[in-house]
């Protein structure tokens, strides 16, 4: 993949570096998916009525999101700690 343009803004270069790290790590990707699931759960819970079971869907997505964040984050930090030793 090409490197970011030398003339790009610092914000864009930062975003490029962060997305490159996210792409290279399954565990960080799992955390990102968990954050997205929590966001979708918040939309279902916010009052936007799509189905009769929006509360159930919000609860399920919330549990899956929190689980993905906890598991992905924990194992990522453990691997970082093991790698440093």
Secondary structure as UniProt FT lines:
FT   TURN            6..7
FT   HELIX           10..23
FT   HELIX           26..45
FT   TURN            46..47
FT   TURN            52..53
FT   HELIX           54..84
//
